[in-house]
Amino acid sequence: MNLQQQFEQALLDSKTLSERPDNMTLLTMYALFKQASCGDVTGERPGFTDMVGRAKWDAWNAQKGSTDAMQRYVDLIADLKD
């Protein structure tokens, strides 16, 4: 299975985890997914009244320039499945 296929399988597996991950893990999953599928974050950082949007933007921005986000997402989901 190539990395793209592993990533797609990890996306499916993320929807069937036995336990809901904590918020920090969910943010990491979101950021790695966005970096792997869309590349670097674009647009302005949300304002202070949009705390969820701001946290997501910050998490995604922390992955900026990452070239291994897809593999790290696959690895994270594999760890959560165990």
C-alpha distances in whole Angstrom, upper triangle without the diagonal:
4,7,8,6,6,10,11,10,12,15,15,15,18,20,20,21,24,26,27,26,29,30,29,25,25,27,24,21,23,23,20,19,22,21,17,18,22,23,26,28,31,34,37,37,38,41,42,43,39,38,35,34,35,33,30,31,32,29,27,29,29,25,27,25,22,19,17,17,14,13,16,15,12,14,17,16,15,18,20,18,20
4,6,5,6,9,10,11,12,14,16,16,18,21,22,22,25,27,27,26,29,29,28,25,25,25,23,20,22,21,18,17,19,18,15,16,19,19,23,25,28,32,34,34,36,39,40,41,38,37,33,32,33,31,28,29,30,26,24,27,26,22,24,22,19,16,14,15,11,11,14,14,11,14,17,16,15,19,21,20,21
4,5,5,6,9,10,10,12,14,15,16,19,20,20,24,25,25,23,26,26,25,21,21,22,19,17,18,18,14,13,16,15,11,13,16,16,19,22,25,28,31,30,32,36,37,38,34,33,30,29,30,28,25,25,26,23,21,23,22,19,20,19,15,13,10,11,8,7,11,11,8,11,14,14,13,16,18,18,20
4,5,5,6,9,10,11,13,14,15,17,19,20,24,25,24,23,26,26,25,22,21,21,19,16,17,17,14,12,14,14,10,10,14,15,18,21,23,26,29,29,31,34,36,36,33,32,29,27,29,27,23,24,25,22,20,22,22,19,20,19,16,13,12,12,8,9,12,11,10,13,15,14,15,18,19,19,21
4,5,5,6,9,10,11,12,14,16,17,19,22,24,24,23,26,26,26,22,21,23,20,17,18,19,16,14,17,17,13,13,17,18,22,24,26,29,32,32,33,36,38,38,34,33,30,29,31,29,25,26,28,24,22,25,25,22,23,22,19,17,15,14,11,11,14,12,10,13,15,14,14,18,18,17,20
4,5,5,6,9,10,10,12,15,15,16,19,21,21,20,23,24,23,19,19,20,18,15,17,18,14,13,16,16,12,13,17,18,21,23,26,29,32,31,32,35,36,37,33,32,29,28,29,27,24,25,26,23,21,24,23,20,22,21,18,16,13,13,9,8,11,10,7,10,12,10,10,14,15,14,16
4,5,5,6,9,10,10,13,15,15,19,20,19,18,21,21,20,17,16,17,15,12,13,14,11,9,12,12,9,10,14,15,18,20,22,25,28,27,28,32,33,33,30,28,25,24,26,24,20,22,23,19,17,20,20,17,19,19,16,14,12,10,6,7,10,7,6,9,11,9,11,14,14,14,17
4,5,5,7,9,10,12,13,15,19,20,19,19,22,22,22,19,17,19,17,14,14,16,13,10,13,14,11,11,14,16,20,21,23,26,29,28,29,32,34,34,30,29,26,25,27,25,21,23,24,21,19,22,23,20,21,21,19,17,15,13,10,11,13,10,9,13,13,11,13,16,16,15,18
4,5,5,6,9,10,11,13,16,18,18,18,21,22,22,18,17,19,18,14,16,18,15,13,16,17,14,14,18,20,23,24,27,29,31,31,31,34,35,35,32,30,27,27,28,26,23,25,26,23,21,25,24,21,24,24,21,19,17,15,12,12,14,11,8,12,13,10,10,14,14,12,15
4,5,5,6,9,10,10,14,15,15,15,18,19,18,15,14,16,14,11,13,14,12,10,14,15,12,13,17,18,21,22,25,27,29,28,29,32,32,33,29,27,24,24,25,23,20,22,23,19,18,22,21,19,21,22,18,18,15,13,10,10,11,8,6,9,9,6,7,11,10,10,13
4,5,5,7,9,11,14,15,14,14,17,18,18,15,13,15,14,10,11,13,11,9,12,14,12,11,15,17,19,20,23,25,27,26,26,29,30,30,26,25,22,21,23,21,18,20,22,18,17,21,21,18,21,21,19,18,16,13,11,12,12,9,8,12,11,8,11,13,12,12,16
4,5,6,7,9,13,15,14,15,19,19,20,17,15,17,17,13,14,17,15,12,15,18,15,15,18,20,23,23,26,28,30,29,29,32,33,32,29,28,24,24,26,24,21,23,25,22,21,24,24,22,24,25,23,22,19,17,14,15,16,12,11,14,13,10,12,15,13,12,15
4,5,5,7,10,12,12,13,17,18,18,15,14,17,16,12,14,17,15,13,17,18,16,17,20,22,24,25,28,30,31,30,30,33,33,33,29,28,24,25,26,24,21,24,25,22,21,25,24,22,25,26,23,22,19,17,14,15,14,11,10,12,11,7,9,11,10,8,12
4,6,6,9,10,9,10,13,14,15,12,10,13,13,9,11,14,13,11,14,16,15,15,18,20,22,22,25,27,28,27,26,29,29,29,26,24,20,21,23,20,18,21,22,18,18,22,21,19,22,24,21,21,18,15,14,14,13,10,10,11,10,6,9,11,9,8,12
4,6,9,10,9,11,14,15,17,14,12,15,15,12,13,16,15,13,16,19,18,17,20,22,24,24,26,28,29,28,27,30,30,29,26,24,20,21,24,21,19,22,23,20,20,24,24,22,25,27,24,24,22,19,17,18,17,13,13,15,13,10,13,14,11,11,15
4,6,9,9,11,15,17,18,15,14,17,17,14,16,19,18,16,19,22,20,20,23,25,27,27,30,32,33,31,30,33,33,32,29,27,23,24,27,24,22,25,26,23,23,27,26,25,28,29,26,26,24,21,19,19,19,15,14,16,14,10,12,13,11,9,12
4,5,7,8,12,14,16,13,12,16,15,13,15,18,17,16,19,21,20,21,24,25,27,27,30,32,32,30,30,32,32,31,28,26,22,24,26,23,21,24,25,21,22,26,25,24,27,28,25,26,23,20,18,18,17,14,13,14,12,9,10,11,7,6,10
4,7,9,13,16,17,14,14,18,18,16,18,21,20,20,23,25,24,25,27,29,30,30,33,35,35,33,32,34,33,33,30,28,24,26,28,25,23,27,27,24,25,29,28,27,30,32,29,29,26,23,22,22,20,17,17,17,14,12,12,12,9,7,10
4,6,9,12,14,12,12,16,16,14,17,20,19,19,22,24,24,24,27,28,29,29,31,33,33,31,30,31,30,30,27,24,21,24,25,22,21,25,25,22,23,27,26,25,28,30,28,29,26,23,22,22,20,17,17,17,14,12,13,12,9,9,11
4,7,9,11,10,9,12,13,12,14,17,17,17,19,22,22,22,24,26,27,26,28,29,30,27,26,28,27,26,23,21,18,20,22,18,18,21,22,19,20,24,23,23,26,28,26,27,24,21,21,21,19,16,17,17,14,12,14,13,9,11,13
4,7,8,6,6,10,10,10,12,14,15,15,18,19,20,21,23,24,24,23,26,28,28,25,24,26,25,25,22,19,16,19,20,16,15,19,19,16,18,21,20,19,23,25,23,24,22,19,19,19,16,14,15,15,11,10,13,11,8,11,13
4,6,5,6,9,10,11,12,14,16,16,18,20,21,22,24,24,24,23,26,27,26,23,23,24,22,22,20,17,14,17,18,14,14,18,17,14,17,20,18,19,23,25,23,25,23,20,20,21,18,16,18,17,13,13,16,14,11,14,15
4,5,5,6,9,10,10,12,14,15,16,18,20,21,22,22,22,20,23,23,23,20,19,20,19,19,16,13,11,13,14,10,11,14,14,12,14,17,16,17,20,23,21,24,22,19,20,21,18,16,18,18,14,15,18,16,13,17,19
4,5,5,6,9,10,11,12,14,15,16,18,20,21,20,20,18,22,23,22,19,19,20,19,20,17,14,12,14,14,10,10,13,12,9,12,15,13,14,18,20,19,21,19,16,18,19,15,14,17,16,12,14,17,15,13,17,18
4,5,5,6,9,10,10,12,14,15,16,18,19,20,19,19,22,24,24,21,21,23,22,23,20,17,14,16,16,12,12,15,14,11,13,16,14,14,18,20,18,20,17,14,15,16,12,11,13,13,9,10,13,11,10,13,15
4,5,5,6,9,10,10,12,14,15,16,18,18,18,17,20,22,22,19,19,21,20,21,17,15,12,13,14,11,10,13,13,10,12,15,14,14,18,20,18,20,18,15,15,16,14,11,14,14,10,11,14,13,11,14,16
4,5,5,6,9,10,10,12,14,15,16,16,16,14,17,18,18,16,16,18,18,18,15,13,10,11,11,8,6,10,9,6,8,11,11,11,14,17,16,18,17,13,15,16,13,12,15,15,12,13,16,16,14,17,19
4,5,5,6,8,10,10,12,14,15,15,15,14,18,19,20,17,18,21,20,21,18,16,13,14,14,10,9,11,10,7,8,11,10,9,13,15,13,15,14,10,12,13,10,9,12,12,9,11,14,13,12,16,18
4,6,5,6,9,10,10,12,14,14,15,15,18,20,21,19,19,22,22,23,20,18,15,15,16,13,10,13,13,9,10,13,12,11,14,16,14,15,13,10,10,12,9,7,10,11,8,8,12,12,11,13,16
4,6,5,6,9,10,10,11,12,13,12,15,17,18,16,16,19,20,20,17,15,12,12,13,10,7,10,11,8,7,11,12,11,13,16,14,16,15,11,12,14,12,9,12,14,11,12,15,16,14,17,20
4,5,5,6,8,10,10,10,10,9,13,15,16,14,15,18,19,20,17,16,13,12,12,10,7,8,9,5,4,8,8,7,9,12,11,13,12,9,10,13,11,9,13,14,12,13,17,17,16,19,21
4,6,5,6,8,10,10,10,11,15,18,19,18,19,22,23,24,21,19,17,16,16,14,11,12,12,9,7,10,10,7,10,11,9,10,9,5,7,9,7,6,9,11,9,11,14,15,15,17,19
4,6,5,6,8,9,11,12,15,17,19,18,19,23,24,24,21,20,17,15,17,15,11,12,14,11,9,12,13,10,12,14,11,12,11,7,7,10,9,7,10,12,11,11,14,16,15,17,20
4,5,5,5,7,8,8,11,14,16,15,16,20,21,22,19,18,15,13,14,13,10,10,12,10,7,10,11,9,10,12,11,12,12,9,9,13,12,10,13,15,14,15,18,19,19,21,23
4,6,5,4,6,7,11,14,16,16,18,21,23,24,21,20,18,16,16,15,12,11,12,10,7,9,10,7,7,8,7,8,9,6,8,11,11,10,13,15,14,15,18,19,19,22,24
4,6,6,9,11,14,17,20,19,21,25,26,28,24,23,21,19,19,18,15,15,16,13,10,12,13,9,10,10,8,8,8,5,5,9,9,8,10,13,13,14,16,18,19,20,23
4,6,9,11,13,16,19,19,21,24,26,27,23,23,20,18,19,19,15,15,17,15,11,14,15,12,13,13,12,11,11,9,8,12,13,11,13,16,16,16,18,20,20,22,25
4,7,8,10,13,16,16,18,22,24,25,22,22,19,17,18,18,14,13,15,14,10,12,14,12,11,12,12,12,13,11,11,15,15,14,16,19,18,19,22,23,23,25,28
4,7,9,13,15,16,18,22,24,26,22,22,20,18,18,17,14,13,14,13,9,10,12,9,8,8,8,9,11,9,10,14,14,14,16,18,18,19,22,23,24,26,28
4,6,10,12,13,16,19,21,23,20,20,19,16,15,16,13,11,12,11,8,7,9,8,5,6,8,10,12,11,13,16,15,15,18,20,20,21,24,25,25,27,30
4,7,9,9,12,16,18,20,17,17,16,12,12,13,10,7,9,10,6,6,9,9,7,9,11,13,15,13,15,18,17,17,20,22,21,22,25,26,25,28,30
4,7,9,11,15,18,19,17,18,17,13,13,15,12,9,11,13,10,9,12,12,10,12,14,16,19,17,18,22,21,20,23,25,24,25,29,29,29,31,34
4,7,9,12,15,17,15,16,16,12,12,14,13,9,12,14,12,11,14,15,13,16,18,20,22,20,22,25,24,23,26,28,27,28,31,32,31,33,36
4,6,9,12,14,12,14,14,11,10,13,12,9,11,14,12,11,14,16,14,17,19,22,24,22,24,27,26,25,28,30,28,29,32,33,32,34,37
4,7,9,11,10,11,11,8,6,9,10,6,8,11,11,9,12,15,14,17,19,22,23,21,23,26,24,23,27,28,26,27,31,30,29,32,35
4,7,8,6,8,9,6,5,9,9,7,9,12,12,12,15,17,17,20,22,25,26,23,25,28,26,24,28,29,27,28,31,31,29,32,35
4,5,6,8,10,8,7,11,12,11,12,15,16,15,17,20,20,23,25,28,29,26,28,31,29,28,31,32,29,30,34,33,32,35,37
4,5,6,9,9,7,10,12,12,12,15,17,16,18,21,21,25,26,29,30,27,30,32,29,28,32,32,29,30,34,33,31,34,37
4,6,9,9,9,11,13,13,14,17,18,19,20,23,24,27,28,31,32,29,31,33,31,29,32,33,30,31,35,34,32,34,37
4,6,5,6,9,10,10,12,14,15,16,18,20,21,25,25,28,29,25,27,30,27,26,29,30,27,27,31,31,28,31,34
4,6,5,6,9,10,10,12,14,15,16,19,20,24,24,27,27,24,26,28,25,24,27,28,25,25,29,28,26,29,31
4,5,5,6,9,10,11,12,14,15,17,19,22,22,25,25,21,23,25,23,21,24,25,22,22,26,25,23,26,28
4,5,5,6,9,10,11,12,14,16,17,20,21,23,24,20,22,25,22,20,24,25,22,23,26,26,24,27,30
4,5,5,6,9,10,10,12,15,15,19,20,23,23,20,22,25,22,21,25,25,23,24,27,27,25,28,31
4,5,5,6,9,10,11,13,15,18,18,21,21,18,20,22,20,18,22,22,19,21,24,23,22,25,27
4,5,5,6,8,10,11,13,16,16,19,19,15,17,20,17,16,19,20,17,18,22,22,20,23,26
4,5,5,6,9,10,11,14,15,18,19,16,18,21,18,17,21,22,20,21,24,24,23,26,28
4,5,5,6,9,10,14,14,18,18,15,18,20,18,17,21,21,19,21,24,23,23,26,28
4,5,5,7,9,13,12,16,15,12,15,17,14,14,17,18,15,17,20,20,19,22,24
4,5,5,7,10,10,13,14,11,13,16,13,13,16,17,16,17,20,20,20,23,25
4,5,5,9,10,13,15,12,15,18,16,16,19,20,18,20,23,23,23,26,28
4,6,9,9,13,13,11,15,16,14,14,18,18,16,19,22,21,21,24,26
4,6,5,9,10,8,11,13,11,12,15,15,14,17,20,19,20,23,25
4,5,9,11,10,13,15,14,15,18,19,18,20,23,23,24,26,28
4,6,9,9,12,14,14,15,18,19,19,21,23,24,25,27,29
4,6,6,9,11,10,12,14,15,15,18,20,20,21,24,25
4,6,8,9,10,12,13,14,16,18,19,20,22,24,25
4,6,5,6,9,10,11,12,14,16,17,18,20,22
4,6,5,6,9,10,10,12,14,15,16,18,20
4,5,5,6,9,10,11,12,14,16,17,19
4,5,5,6,9,10,11,12,14,15,17
4,5,5,6,9,10,10,12,14,16
4,5,5,6,9,10,11,12,15
4,6,5,6,9,10,11,13
4,6,5,6,9,10,11
4,5,5,6,9,10
4,5,5,6,9
4,5,5,7
4,5,5
4,5
4
